[in-house]
Amino acid sequence: MEIFRALGTLVEPPVEEHRCVADLLELGSPPGASTYSEVFLFQLYPYASVYLGPEGMLGGDARDRIAGFWRVLDETPPRECDHLALMLSLYARLCELRENADDDKTEAFWSHARRAFFWEHMASWLPVFLNKLEQIADDYYGRWGRLLRQVIVAEAESLTAQETLSLHLREAPAFEDPRERGGETFLESLLVPVRSGMILVRSDLERAAGELELGRRVGERKFVLKALLAQDADATFEWLEGEAVGWEGLHRARVATFEAISDFWAERAARTAELLATLRDESLRA
């Protein structure tokens, strides 16, 4: 299971030692720090809490749940235990502990731990994260993401799925309707993946401004999104609806492998698309 540890190493800030790992995986030469920063610091954060947390931010209950898994194993959780590099490293270790078990009882324990960690804390968000990575990454990180997807899919197909949906997803709050809670909460939930069923990064909003021929604003995503809606709400709602529909299709394509997890994400995206269509229709009638 060294493949997990190796792939985890390459989602950390690049250093010279990564070149050997990348060569072994036939990924080509790692890019410089600026490319890494653009992908993983300015666009797509490699932290589970961003995609599983109800605020779409680092830390919170999502990170606490992952930290709790470390504690169950009598380990002190690292401060950023939801970083993908650490999660892949821990998963590799769980696989090794299972393989090196001395008796059936110990093997069964580590098999359960491996399966629980995979379905609860990795499969619950990684397929979604990798969908977006493949849309925005350069050749190197695109190849890295495709290889990780192959490995994750192979694991999902080899492990019995959980009977219940991940707690992260079961307790995720729904997408906010601006007619009930106001525009601010609507915009905030639109940018929270586990609520909206989609990931919108900075480059997506830049693309929206270009496609809709609207003025581009520089700032946080919520500010940029608000500026787009202020310029042309109808067109922006339509663009966002198209994004949500596209995300629903991506999730549906993974149902055969990730079952209830992909169903959850697809339903979230479908509801988002439906609400956006309703808001657009009401805006046009106003």
HUVEN-V180809 format. One line per field, one symbol per residue. phi: phi as a letter, one per 30 degrees, with the letter a starting at -180 (. if undefined). psi: psi as a letter, one per 30 degrees, with the letter a starting at -180 (. if undefined). burial: I if it has 9 or more other ideal C-beta (glycine too) atoms within 8 Angstrom, else O. A space follows every 10 residues. Layout:
BEGIN
phi->???
psi->???
burial->???
END
This chain:
BEGIN
phi->.ddddddded ccedbedddd ddddchcidd dddddedddc cccbddbedd ccddcibdii dddddddddd dedicdddec dcdedddddd dedddddddc ddbddddddd dddddddddd ccddbeeded ededdcdded dddeddddde dddddedccd dddcdeeedd cdddddcddc cjdddddddd ccedcdibcc cedddddedd dchcddccld eddddddddd daddddeddd dddddddedd dddcddcchd ddeedddddd dddddddddd dddddd
psi->gfeeeeeeef glkkleffee eeeeghfakk lleeeeeeef efdjkhkefe ffkffhlkba eeeeeeeeee eeghkjkleh fgkeeeeeee eeeeeeeeeg kfleeeeeef eeeeeeeeee fefffeeeee eeeffflaee feeeeeeeee eeeeeeffkk lkflkkeeee gkllkkkffe fleeeeeeff gjefefgljj lefeeeeeee efhlkkkkal eeeeeeeeee eieeeeeeee eeeeeeeeee eefgefegce eeeeeeeeee eeeeeeeeee eeeef.
burial->IOIIIIIIII IIOIOOOIIO IIOOIOIOOI IOOOIIIOII OOIIOIIIII IIIIOIOOOI OIIOIIIIII IOOOOOIOOO IIIIIIIIII IIOIIIIIOO IOOOOIIOII IOIIIIIIII IIIIIIIIII IIIIOIIOOI IIIIIIIIIO IIIOIIOOIO OIOOIIOIIO OIOOIIOIOO OOOOIIIIII IIIIIIIIII IIOIIIOIIO OIOIOOIOOO IIIIIIIIIO OIIIIIIIII IOIIIIIIOI IIOIIOIIIO IIIIIIIIII IIIOIIIOII OOIOOO
END
